[in-house]
């Protein structure tokens, strides 16, 4: 019981937790991006034009962030760089698409933002391509 309430943790426990967080969030985010990639024509007709570049270009940038950057996060390759576009897309979704409704429609993008912000701060962990390169 004393060990269960302890605030100490081992390096392997930390790396396992970061691996689960990174891969889990990456898979969930990649699924969002894959759906947009497969149904590009349907989404581009009514997608938000958040940069003033056009709906198709905005959608392509979101697909890059949600799908391709998520693949990098899952692999743990260029992880800290890959989470930045995802975080930017989640901020746009929270502020512009869902009108800051944190406890309603914007709950998911806000949660994704916080998860990827955590990954940005702590890094990918040792069980990643970045972690193996840094050995």
N, CA, C and O atoms as a GROMACS GRO file, in nm:
protein
  540
    1UNK      N    1   0.082  -0.119   0.000
    1UNK     CA    2   0.000   0.000   0.000
    1UNK      C    3   0.087   0.125   0.000
    1UNK      O    4   0.056   0.224  -0.066
    2UNK      N    5   0.197   0.119   0.076
    2UNK     CA    6   0.287   0.233   0.084
    2UNK      C    7   0.348   0.263  -0.054
    2UNK      O    8   0.366   0.379  -0.091
    3UNK      N    9   0.380   0.157  -0.128
    3UNK     CA   10   0.439   0.174  -0.261
    3UNK      C   11   0.336   0.232  -0.359
    3UNK      O   12   0.372   0.309  -0.448
    4UNK      N   13   0.210   0.197  -0.342
    4UNK     CA   14   0.104   0.246  -0.429
    4UNK      C   15   0.082   0.397  -0.412
    4UNK      O   16   0.049   0.466  -0.508
    5UNK      N   17   0.101   0.447  -0.292
    5UNK     CA   18   0.080   0.589  -0.264
    5UNK      C   19   0.206   0.672  -0.280
    5UNK      O   20   0.203   0.794  -0.258
    6UNK      N   21   0.316   0.611  -0.318
    6UNK     CA   22   0.442   0.680  -0.333
    6UNK      C   23   0.440   0.771  -0.456
    6UNK      O   24   0.374   0.741  -0.555
    7UNK      N   25   0.514   0.880  -0.448
    7UNK     CA   26   0.527   0.971  -0.562
    7UNK      C   27   0.652   0.941  -0.643
    7UNK      O   28   0.678   1.008  -0.743
    8UNK      N   29   0.729   0.843  -0.601
    8UNK     CA   30   0.848   0.804  -0.675
    8UNK      C   31   0.809   0.713  -0.791
    8UNK      O   32   0.713   0.636  -0.782
    9UNK      N   33   0.884   0.722  -0.898
    9UNK     CA   34   0.862   0.633  -1.010
    9UNK      C   35   0.996   0.602  -1.076
    9UNK      O   36   1.091   0.679  -1.064
   10UNK      N   37   1.001   0.492  -1.144
   10UNK     CA   38   1.125   0.451  -1.211
   10UNK      C   39   1.128   0.509  -1.352
   10UNK      O   40   1.026   0.554  -1.405
   11UNK      N   41   1.246   0.508  -1.411
   11UNK     CA   42   1.261   0.557  -1.548
   11UNK      C   43   1.183   0.470  -1.645
   11UNK      O   44   1.127   0.519  -1.743
   12UNK      N   45   1.179   0.340  -1.619
   12UNK     CA   46   1.104   0.253  -1.709
   12UNK      C   47   0.954   0.278  -1.700
   12UNK      O   48   0.884   0.269  -1.801
   13UNK      N   49   0.903   0.310  -1.582
   13UNK     CA   50   0.761   0.343  -1.568
   13UNK      C   51   0.728   0.472  -1.642
   13UNK      O   52   0.624   0.482  -1.707
   14UNK      N   53   0.816   0.572  -1.632
   14UNK     CA   54   0.797   0.698  -1.703
   14UNK      C   55   0.798   0.675  -1.855
   14UNK      O   56   0.711   0.725  -1.925
   15UNK      N   57   0.896   0.598  -1.904
   15UNK     CA   58   0.905   0.573  -2.047
   15UNK      C   59   0.788   0.492  -2.099
   15UNK      O   60   0.743   0.513  -2.212
   16UNK      N   61   0.738   0.399  -2.020
   16UNK     CA   62   0.621   0.322  -2.059
   16UNK      C   63   0.498   0.411  -2.066
   16UNK      O   64   0.419   0.401  -2.160
   17UNK      N   65   0.482   0.498  -1.968
   17UNK     CA   66   0.367   0.590  -1.967
   17UNK      C   67   0.371   0.686  -2.086
   17UNK      O   68   0.268   0.710  -2.149
   18UNK      N   69   0.487   0.739  -2.116
   18UNK     CA   70   0.500   0.831  -2.230
   18UNK      C   71   0.475   0.756  -2.360
   18UNK      O   72   0.414   0.811  -2.451
   19UNK      N   73   0.522   0.633  -2.370
   19UNK     CA   74   0.497   0.552  -2.489
   19UNK      C   75   0.347   0.532  -2.510
   19UNK      O   76   0.297   0.549  -2.621
   20UNK      N   77   0.276   0.496  -2.405
   20UNK     CA   78   0.132   0.474  -2.414
   20UNK      C   79   0.060   0.604  -2.452
   20UNK      O   80  -0.029   0.603  -2.536
   21UNK      N   81   0.099   0.714  -2.390
   21UNK     CA   82   0.038   0.843  -2.421
   21UNK      C   83   0.066   0.884  -2.565
   21UNK      O   84  -0.025   0.927  -2.636
   22UNK      N   85   0.190   0.871  -2.608
   22UNK     CA   86   0.231   0.913  -2.742
   22UNK      C   87   0.164   0.829  -2.850
   22UNK      O   88   0.108   0.883  -2.946
   23UNK      N   89   0.168   0.698  -2.836
   23UNK     CA   90   0.111   0.609  -2.936
   23UNK      C   91  -0.042   0.617  -2.936
   23UNK      O   92  -0.105   0.620  -3.042
   24UNK      N   93  -0.102   0.620  -2.818
   24UNK     CA   94  -0.247   0.629  -2.810
   24UNK      C   95  -0.302   0.757  -2.869
   24UNK      O   96  -0.395   0.754  -2.950
   25UNK      N   97  -0.244   0.870  -2.831
   25UNK     CA   98  -0.289   0.998  -2.886
   25UNK      C   99  -0.259   1.007  -3.035
   25UNK      O  100  -0.339   1.063  -3.110
   26UNK      N  101  -0.146   0.954  -3.077
   26UNK     CA  102  -0.111   0.956  -3.218
   26UNK      C  103  -0.208   0.875  -3.303
   26UNK      O  104  -0.247   0.919  -3.411
   27UNK      N  105  -0.246   0.758  -3.256
   27UNK     CA  106  -0.341   0.674  -3.330
   27UNK      C  107  -0.477   0.741  -3.338
   27UNK      O  108  -0.539   0.742  -3.444
   28UNK      N  109  -0.523   0.796  -3.226
   28UNK     CA  110  -0.654   0.863  -3.227
   28UNK      C  111  -0.653   0.984  -3.320
   28UNK      O  112  -0.751   1.007  -3.392
   29UNK      N  113  -0.545   1.061  -3.320
   29UNK     CA  114  -0.537   1.179  -3.406
   29UNK      C  115  -0.521   1.138  -3.552
   29UNK      O  116  -0.581   1.201  -3.640
   30UNK      N  117  -0.444   1.035  -3.579
   30UNK     CA  118  -0.426   0.988  -3.717
   30UNK      C  119  -0.559   0.940  -3.776
   30UNK      O  120  -0.582   0.955  -3.896
   31UNK      N  121  -0.645   0.883  -3.694
   31UNK     CA  122  -0.776   0.839  -3.743
   31UNK      C  123  -0.858   0.959  -3.791
   31UNK      O  124  -0.928   0.950  -3.892
   32UNK      N  125  -0.850   1.071  -3.719
   32UNK     CA  126  -0.919   1.193  -3.762
   32UNK      C  127  -0.864   1.242  -3.896
   32UNK      O  128  -0.940   1.278  -3.986
   33UNK      N  129  -0.732   1.243  -3.908
   33UNK     CA  130  -0.670   1.288  -4.030
   33UNK      C  131  -0.696   1.194  -4.147
   33UNK      O  132  -0.715   1.240  -4.260
   34UNK      N  133  -0.697   1.064  -4.123
   34UNK     CA  134  -0.723   0.966  -4.228
   34UNK      C  135  -0.864   0.982  -4.284
   34UNK      O  136  -0.885   0.972  -4.404
   35UNK      N  137  -0.960   1.007  -4.196
   35UNK     CA  138  -1.098   1.029  -4.240
   35UNK      C  139  -1.105   1.151  -4.332
   35UNK      O  140  -1.173   1.148  -4.435
   36UNK      N  141  -1.035   1.256  -4.295
   36UNK     CA  142  -1.033   1.376  -4.380
   36UNK      C  143  -0.960   1.351  -4.511
   36UNK      O  144  -0.999   1.405  -4.615
   37UNK      N  145  -0.855   1.270  -4.507
   37UNK     CA  146  -0.780   1.237  -4.628
   37UNK      C  147  -0.864   1.156  -4.726
   37UNK      O  148  -0.865   1.183  -4.845
   38UNK      N  149  -0.935   1.056  -4.675
   38UNK     CA  150  -1.017   0.970  -4.760
   38UNK      C  151  -1.138   1.044  -4.817
   38UNK      O  152  -1.177   1.020  -4.931
   39UNK      N  153  -1.195   1.133  -4.738
   39UNK     CA  154  -1.314   1.208  -4.780
   39UNK      C  155  -1.280   1.354  -4.809
   39UNK      O  156  -1.355   1.445  -4.772
   40UNK      N  157  -1.168   1.375  -4.875
   40UNK     CA  158  -1.119   1.512  -4.901
   40UNK      C  159  -1.222   1.596  -4.976
   40UNK      O  160  -1.247   1.711  -4.939
   41UNK      N  161  -1.282   1.541  -5.079
   41UNK     CA  162  -1.377   1.616  -5.162
   41UNK      C  163  -1.498   1.662  -5.080
   41UNK      O  164  -1.541   1.777  -5.093
   42UNK      N  165  -1.552   1.574  -4.996
   42UNK     CA  166  -1.669   1.611  -4.915
   42UNK      C  167  -1.634   1.717  -4.811
   42UNK      O  168  -1.711   1.811  -4.790
   43UNK      N  169  -1.517   1.702  -4.746
   43UNK     CA  170  -1.478   1.797  -4.642
   43UNK      C  171  -1.441   1.933  -4.700
   43UNK      O  172  -1.472   2.036  -4.641
   44UNK      N  173  -1.376   1.934  -4.817
   44UNK     CA  174  -1.326   2.061  -4.871
   44UNK      C  175  -1.438   2.156  -4.911
   44UNK      O  176  -1.417   2.278  -4.916
   45UNK      N  177  -1.556   2.104  -4.940
   45UNK     CA  178  -1.667   2.188  -4.981
   45UNK      C  179  -1.716   2.280  -4.869
   45UNK      O  180  -1.763   2.390  -4.897
   46UNK      N  181  -1.704   2.237  -4.744
   46UNK     CA  182  -1.755   2.317  -4.632
   46UNK      C  183  -1.653   2.333  -4.518
   46UNK      O  184  -1.691   2.353  -4.403
   47UNK      N  185  -1.523   2.323  -4.552
   47UNK     CA  186  -1.420   2.332  -4.448
   47UNK      C  187  -1.392   2.478  -4.416
   47UNK      O  188  -1.406   2.565  -4.502
   48UNK      N  189  -1.354   2.504  -4.292
   48UNK     CA  190  -1.327   2.641  -4.247
   48UNK      C  191  -1.198   2.692  -4.313
   48UNK      O  192  -1.098   2.620  -4.319
   49UNK      N  193  -1.200   2.814  -4.361
   49UNK     CA  194  -1.086   2.877  -4.427
   49UNK      C  195  -1.014   2.962  -4.322
   49UNK      O  196  -1.032   3.084  -4.317
   50UNK      N  197  -0.931   2.898  -4.240
   50UNK     CA  198  -0.874   2.967  -4.124
   50UNK      C  199  -0.750   3.049  -4.154
   50UNK      O  200  -0.714   3.134  -4.073
   51UNK      N  201  -0.685   3.028  -4.266
   51UNK     CA  202  -0.566   3.107  -4.300
   51UNK      C  203  -0.589   3.201  -4.417
   51UNK      O  204  -0.499   3.276  -4.454
   52UNK      N  205  -0.707   3.199  -4.476
   52UNK     CA  206  -0.735   3.281  -4.592
   52UNK      C  207  -0.672   3.226  -4.719
   52UNK      O  208  -0.660   3.299  -4.817
   53UNK      N  209  -0.631   3.101  -4.718
   53UNK     CA  210  -0.567   3.039  -4.835
   53UNK      C  211  -0.664   2.956  -4.918
   53UNK      O  212  -0.626   2.902  -5.021
   54UNK      N  213  -0.785   2.947  -4.874
   54UNK     CA  214  -0.884   2.865  -4.943
   54UNK      C  215  -0.917   2.742  -4.860
   54UNK      O  216  -0.839   2.698  -4.776
   55UNK      N  217  -1.034   2.689  -4.886
   55UNK     CA  218  -1.081   2.574  -4.808
   55UNK      C  219  -0.999   2.449  -4.834
   55UNK      O  220  -0.967   2.375  -4.742
   56UNK      N  221  -0.964   2.424  -4.960
   56UNK     CA  222  -0.887   2.303  -4.993
   56UNK      C  223  -0.747   2.308  -4.935
   56UNK      O  224  -0.696   2.207  -4.884
   57UNK      N  225  -0.683   2.425  -4.941
   57UNK     CA  226  -0.548   2.439  -4.885
   57UNK      C  227  -0.551   2.425  -4.734
   57UNK      O  228  -0.464   2.360  -4.675
   58UNK      N  229  -0.651   2.485  -4.670
   58UNK     CA  230  -0.663   2.473  -4.525
   58UNK      C  231  -0.685   2.327  -4.484
   58UNK      O  232  -0.627   2.280  -4.386
   59UNK      N  233  -0.768   2.257  -4.559
   59UNK     CA  234  -0.793   2.116  -4.530
   59UNK      C  235  -0.666   2.034  -4.550
   59UNK      O  236  -0.637   1.944  -4.471
   60UNK      N  237  -0.590   2.063  -4.656
   60UNK     CA  238  -0.465   1.991  -4.680
   60UNK      C  239  -0.366   2.011  -4.566
   60UNK      O  240  -0.298   1.917  -4.526
   61UNK      N  241  -0.358   2.132  -4.512
   61UNK     CA  242  -0.270   2.158  -4.399
   61UNK      C  243  -0.315   2.084  -4.274
   61UNK      O  244  -0.233   2.033  -4.198
   62UNK      N  245  -0.445   2.077  -4.253
   62UNK     CA  246  -0.499   2.003  -4.138
   62UNK      C  247  -0.471   1.854  -4.154
   62UNK      O  248  -0.436   1.787  -4.057
   63UNK      N  249  -0.487   1.801  -4.275
   63UNK     CA  250  -0.456   1.660  -4.299
   63UNK      C  251  -0.309   1.633  -4.274
   63UNK      O  252  -0.274   1.531  -4.214
   64UNK      N  253  -0.221   1.723  -4.319
   64UNK     CA  254  -0.078   1.707  -4.292
   64UNK      C  255  -0.053   1.698  -4.142
   64UNK      O  256   0.022   1.612  -4.096
   65UNK      N  257  -0.114   1.788  -4.067
   65UNK     CA  258  -0.092   1.789  -3.923
   65UNK      C  259  -0.153   1.666  -3.856
   65UNK      O  260  -0.086   1.596  -3.781
   66UNK      N  261  -0.280   1.640  -3.884
   66UNK     CA  262  -0.351   1.534  -3.813
   66UNK      C  263  -0.306   1.394  -3.854
   66UNK      O  264  -0.300   1.304  -3.770
   67UNK      N  265  -0.276   1.373  -3.980
   67UNK     CA  266  -0.241   1.238  -4.023
   67UNK      C  267  -0.090   1.216  -4.028
   67UNK      O  268  -0.038   1.127  -3.960
   68UNK      N  269  -0.020   1.295  -4.107
   68UNK     CA  270   0.122   1.270  -4.128
   68UNK      C  271   0.206   1.302  -4.004
   68UNK      O  272   0.297   1.227  -3.970
   69UNK      N  273   0.177   1.413  -3.937
   69UNK     CA  274   0.251   1.444  -3.815
   69UNK      C  275   0.220   1.343  -3.704
   69UNK      O  276   0.306   1.313  -3.621
   70UNK      N  277   0.098   1.291  -3.704
   70UNK     CA  278   0.062   1.189  -3.605
   70UNK      C  279   0.141   1.060  -3.628
   70UNK      O  280   0.177   0.992  -3.532
   71UNK      N  281   0.167   1.027  -3.753
   71UNK     CA  282   0.250   0.910  -3.783
   71UNK      C  283   0.390   0.930  -3.725
   71UNK      O  284   0.448   0.837  -3.668
   72UNK      N  285   0.445   1.050  -3.739
   72UNK     CA  286   0.575   1.080  -3.679
   72UNK      C  287   0.570   1.069  -3.527
   72UNK      O  288   0.665   1.019  -3.466
   73UNK      N  289   0.462   1.115  -3.466
   73UNK     CA  290   0.448   1.106  -3.321
   73UNK      C  291   0.439   0.960  -3.278
   73UNK      O  292   0.501   0.921  -3.178
   74UNK      N  293   0.364   0.879  -3.350
   74UNK     CA  294   0.352   0.736  -3.317
   74UNK      C  295   0.488   0.670  -3.321
   74UNK      O  296   0.524   0.593  -3.231
   75UNK      N  297   0.565   0.699  -3.425
   75UNK     CA  298   0.698   0.640  -3.438
   75UNK      C  299   0.798   0.700  -3.340
   75UNK      O  300   0.900   0.638  -3.307
   76UNK      N  301   0.770   0.820  -3.294
   76UNK     CA  302   0.864   0.889  -3.207
   76UNK      C  303   0.978   0.949  -3.288
   76UNK      O  304   1.090   0.958  -3.239
   77UNK      N  305   0.949   0.990  -3.410
   77UNK     CA  306   1.048   1.047  -3.499
   77UNK      C  307   1.021   1.197  -3.515
   77UNK      O  308   0.911   1.236  -3.554
   78UNK      N  309   1.119   1.279  -3.483
   78UNK     CA  310   1.103   1.426  -3.484
   78UNK      C  311   0.980   1.467  -3.402
   78UNK      O  312   0.903   1.554  -3.442
   79UNK      N  313   0.964   1.404  -3.288
   79UNK     CA  314   0.842   1.415  -3.210
   79UNK      C  315   0.809   1.557  -3.169
   79UNK      O  316   0.696   1.603  -3.187
   80UNK      N  317   0.905   1.627  -3.114
   80UNK     CA  318   0.877   1.763  -3.066
   80UNK      C  319   0.841   1.857  -3.181
   80UNK      O  320   0.759   1.947  -3.163
   81UNK      N  321   0.899   1.837  -3.297
   81UNK     CA  322   0.862   1.917  -3.413
   81UNK      C  323   0.725   1.876  -3.467
   81UNK      O  324   0.648   1.961  -3.513
   82UNK      N  325   0.695   1.748  -3.463
   82UNK     CA  326   0.570   1.698  -3.519
   82UNK      C  327   0.447   1.738  -3.438
   82UNK      O  328   0.338   1.750  -3.493
   83UNK      N  329   0.462   1.759  -3.307
   83UNK     CA  330   0.345   1.795  -3.227
   83UNK      C  331   0.305   1.941  -3.246
   83UNK      O  332   0.191   1.977  -3.217
   84UNK      N  333   0.395   2.025  -3.292
   84UNK     CA  334   0.363   2.168  -3.307
   84UNK      C  335   0.250   2.192  -3.407
   84UNK      O  336   0.157   2.265  -3.374
   85UNK      N  337   0.254   2.135  -3.530
   85UNK     CA  338   0.140   2.156  -3.620
   85UNK      C  339   0.009   2.099  -3.566
   85UNK      O  340  -0.097   2.157  -3.586
   86UNK      N  341   0.018   1.986  -3.497
   86UNK     CA  342  -0.103   1.927  -3.438
   86UNK      C  343  -0.162   2.021  -3.334
   86UNK      O  344  -0.283   2.042  -3.330
   87UNK      N  345  -0.076   2.078  -3.251
   87UNK     CA  346  -0.123   2.170  -3.147
   87UNK      C  347  -0.185   2.295  -3.210
   87UNK      O  348  -0.285   2.346  -3.160
   88UNK      N  349  -0.126   2.345  -3.318
   88UNK     CA  350  -0.182   2.463  -3.385
   88UNK      C  351  -0.320   2.434  -3.441
   88UNK      O  352  -0.410   2.517  -3.432
   89UNK      N  353  -0.337   2.315  -3.501
   89UNK     CA  354  -0.468   2.277  -3.555
   89UNK      C  355  -0.570   2.264  -3.442
   89UNK      O  356  -0.685   2.303  -3.458
   90UNK      N  357  -0.529   2.209  -3.330
   90UNK     CA  358  -0.622   2.194  -3.217
   90UNK      C  359  -0.662   2.330  -3.159
   90UNK      O  360  -0.775   2.349  -3.116
   91UNK      N  361  -0.569   2.424  -3.158
   91UNK     CA  362  -0.603   2.560  -3.114
   91UNK      C  363  -0.702   2.626  -3.208
   91UNK      O  364  -0.797   2.690  -3.163
   92UNK      N  365  -0.682   2.611  -3.338
   92UNK     CA  366  -0.776   2.666  -3.436
   92UNK      C  367  -0.912   2.600  -3.419
   92UNK      O  368  -1.015   2.668  -3.423
   93UNK      N  369  -0.914   2.469  -3.400
   93UNK     CA  370  -1.041   2.399  -3.379
   93UNK      C  371  -1.111   2.449  -3.253
   93UNK      O  372  -1.233   2.467  -3.252
   94UNK      N  373  -1.035   2.470  -3.148
   94UNK     CA  374  -1.094   2.516  -3.022
   94UNK      C  375  -1.146   2.659  -3.034
   94UNK      O  376  -1.260   2.687  -2.996
   95UNK      N  377  -1.063   2.748  -3.085
   95UNK     CA  378  -1.098   2.890  -3.087
   95UNK      C  379  -1.193   2.927  -3.201
   95UNK      O  380  -1.290   2.999  -3.179
   96UNK      N  381  -1.165   2.879  -3.320
   96UNK     CA  382  -1.239   2.926  -3.437
   96UNK      C  383  -1.358   2.836  -3.471
   96UNK      O  384  -1.468   2.885  -3.494
   97UNK      N  385  -1.337   2.706  -3.474
   97UNK     CA  386  -1.443   2.615  -3.518
   97UNK      C  387  -1.546   2.589  -3.409
   97UNK      O  388  -1.665   2.572  -3.438
   98UNK      N  389  -1.502   2.585  -3.282
   98UNK     CA  390  -1.593   2.550  -3.173
   98UNK      C  391  -1.619   2.665  -3.076
   98UNK      O  392  -1.681   2.644  -2.971
   99UNK      N  393  -1.574   2.784  -3.107
   99UNK     CA  394  -1.603   2.906  -3.031
   99UNK      C  395  -1.575   2.894  -2.881
   99UNK      O  396  -1.655   2.940  -2.799
  100UNK      N  397  -1.462   2.834  -2.846
  100UNK     CA  398  -1.416   2.824  -2.707
  100UNK      C  399  -1.515   2.754  -2.614
  100UNK      O  400  -1.519   2.783  -2.495
  101UNK      N  401  -1.592   2.663  -2.667
  101UNK     CA  402  -1.687   2.587  -2.585
  101UNK      C  403  -1.613   2.468  -2.523
  101UNK      O  404  -1.632   2.353  -2.564
  102UNK      N  405  -1.526   2.498  -2.423
  102UNK     CA  406  -1.438   2.397  -2.365
  102UNK      C  407  -1.512   2.277  -2.308
  102UNK      O  408  -1.461   2.165  -2.315
  103UNK      N  409  -1.628   2.297  -2.254
  103UNK     CA  410  -1.702   2.188  -2.191
  103UNK      C  411  -1.810   2.132  -2.282
  103UNK      O  412  -1.897   2.056  -2.238
  104UNK      N  413  -1.806   2.169  -2.408
  104UNK     CA  414  -1.903   2.120  -2.506
  104UNK      C  415  -1.830   2.069  -2.628
  104UNK      O  416  -1.755   1.971  -2.621
  105UNK      N  417  -1.852   2.136  -2.740
  105UNK     CA  418  -1.795   2.092  -2.868
  105UNK      C  419  -1.643   2.096  -2.872
  105UNK      O  420  -1.581   2.016  -2.941
  106UNK      N  421  -1.581   2.188  -2.800
  106UNK     CA  422  -1.435   2.203  -2.804
  106UNK      C  423  -1.362   2.116  -2.703
  106UNK      O  424  -1.241   2.132  -2.683
  107UNK      N  425  -1.432   2.026  -2.639
  107UNK     CA  426  -1.368   1.942  -2.537
  107UNK      C  427  -1.260   1.852  -2.598
  107UNK      O  428  -1.151   1.842  -2.542
  108UNK      N  429  -1.288   1.789  -2.710
  108UNK     CA  430  -1.191   1.698  -2.772
  108UNK      C  431  -1.066   1.771  -2.823
  108UNK      O  432  -0.954   1.728  -2.792
  109UNK      N  433  -1.081   1.880  -2.900
  109UNK     CA  434  -0.957   1.947  -2.943
  109UNK      C  435  -0.877   2.005  -2.827
  109UNK      O  436  -0.754   2.008  -2.833
  110UNK      N  437  -0.943   2.049  -2.722
  110UNK     CA  438  -0.872   2.100  -2.605
  110UNK      C  439  -0.794   1.988  -2.536
  110UNK      O  440  -0.680   2.007  -2.495
  111UNK      N  441  -0.856   1.873  -2.523
  111UNK     CA  442  -0.789   1.758  -2.462
  111UNK      C  443  -0.670   1.712  -2.546
  111UNK      O  444  -0.563   1.684  -2.493
  112UNK      N  445  -0.689   1.705  -2.678
  112UNK     CA  446  -0.578   1.670  -2.766
  112UNK      C  447  -0.465   1.772  -2.754
  112UNK      O  448  -0.348   1.734  -2.750
  113UNK      N  449  -0.499   1.899  -2.748
  113UNK     CA  450  -0.397   2.003  -2.733
  113UNK      C  451  -0.315   1.980  -2.606
  113UNK      O  452  -0.192   1.989  -2.610
  114UNK      N  453  -0.381   1.952  -2.496
  114UNK     CA  454  -0.311   1.932  -2.369
  114UNK      C  455  -0.222   1.808  -2.372
  114UNK      O  456  -0.112   1.809  -2.317
  115UNK      N  457  -0.269   1.702  -2.436
  115UNK     CA  458  -0.189   1.579  -2.447
  115UNK      C  459  -0.064   1.605  -2.530
  115UNK      O  460   0.046   1.567  -2.490
  116UNK      N  461  -0.080   1.671  -2.644
  116UNK     CA  462   0.036   1.698  -2.730
  116UNK      C  463   0.127   1.804  -2.670
  116UNK      O  464   0.247   1.804  -2.698
  117UNK      N  465   0.073   1.895  -2.590
  117UNK     CA  466   0.158   1.989  -2.517
  117UNK      C  467   0.245   1.915  -2.416
  117UNK      O  468   0.362   1.948  -2.399
  118UNK      N  469   0.188   1.817  -2.350
  118UNK     CA  470   0.264   1.734  -2.256
  118UNK      C  471   0.376   1.660  -2.329
  118UNK      O  472   0.489   1.654  -2.280
  119UNK      N  473   0.346   1.604  -2.444
  119UNK     CA  474   0.448   1.534  -2.523
  119UNK      C  475   0.557   1.632  -2.567
  119UNK      O  476   0.674   1.596  -2.569
  120UNK      N  477   0.519   1.754  -2.602
  120UNK     CA  478   0.617   1.855  -2.639
  120UNK      C  479   0.713   1.883  -2.523
  120UNK      O  480   0.834   1.894  -2.544
  121UNK      N  481   0.661   1.894  -2.402
  121UNK     CA  482   0.744   1.924  -2.286
  121UNK      C  483   0.834   1.808  -2.244
  121UNK      O  484   0.952   1.828  -2.217
  122UNK      N  485   0.779   1.686  -2.239
  122UNK     CA  486   0.856   1.574  -2.186
  122UNK      C  487   0.932   1.497  -2.292
  122UNK      O  488   1.024   1.421  -2.259
  123UNK      N  489   0.897   1.513  -2.419
  123UNK     CA  490   0.965   1.442  -2.525
  123UNK      C  491   0.905   1.305  -2.549
  123UNK      O  492   0.806   1.268  -2.485
  124UNK      N  493   0.963   1.230  -2.641
  124UNK     CA  494   0.904   1.102  -2.682
  124UNK      C  495   0.936   0.985  -2.591
  124UNK      O  496   0.872   0.880  -2.602
  125UNK      N  497   1.031   0.999  -2.502
  125UNK     CA  498   1.072   0.887  -2.418
  125UNK      C  499   1.176   0.803  -2.488
  125UNK      O  500   1.213   0.830  -2.603
  126UNK      N  501   1.225   0.701  -2.419
  126UNK     CA  502   1.332   0.617  -2.475
  126UNK      C  503   1.281   0.518  -2.577
  126UNK      O  504   1.356   0.474  -2.664
  127UNK      N  505   1.153   0.480  -2.567
  127UNK     CA  506   1.097   0.382  -2.661
  127UNK      C  507   1.043   0.458  -2.782
  127UNK      O  508   0.922   0.465  -2.803
  128UNK      N  509   1.134   0.512  -2.861
  128UNK     CA  510   1.100   0.589  -2.979
  128UNK      C  511   1.222   0.594  -3.069
  128UNK      O  512   1.332   0.562  -3.025
  129UNK      N  513   1.203   0.635  -3.192
  129UNK     CA  514   1.316   0.650  -3.282
  129UNK      C  515   1.409   0.759  -3.230
  129UNK      O  516   1.531   0.743  -3.230
  130UNK      N  517   1.351   0.870  -3.186
  130UNK     CA  518   1.433   0.979  -3.128
  130UNK      C  519   1.511   0.930  -3.007
  130UNK      O  520   1.629   0.964  -2.992
  131UNK      N  521   1.447   0.852  -2.921
  131UNK     CA  522   1.514   0.801  -2.801
  131UNK      C  523   1.624   0.704  -2.833
  131UNK      O  524   1.725   0.701  -2.763
  132UNK      N  525   1.607   0.625  -2.936
  132UNK     CA  526   1.711   0.529  -2.975
  132UNK      C  527   1.828   0.597  -3.044
  132UNK      O  528   1.943   0.553  -3.032
  133UNK      N  529   1.800   0.704  -3.117
  133UNK     CA  530   1.906   0.779  -3.183
  133UNK      C  531   1.992   0.851  -3.079
  133UNK      O  532   2.114   0.861  -3.095
  134UNK      N  533   1.931   0.899  -2.974
  134UNK     CA  534   2.002   0.973  -2.870
  134UNK      C  535   2.077   0.884  -2.773
  134UNK      O  536   2.145   0.935  -2.684
  135UNK      N  537   2.068   0.750  -2.788
  135UNK     CA  538   2.142   0.659  -2.700
  135UNK      C  539   2.286   0.686  -2.722
  135UNK      O  540   2.371   0.623  -2.661
   0.00000   0.00000   0.00000
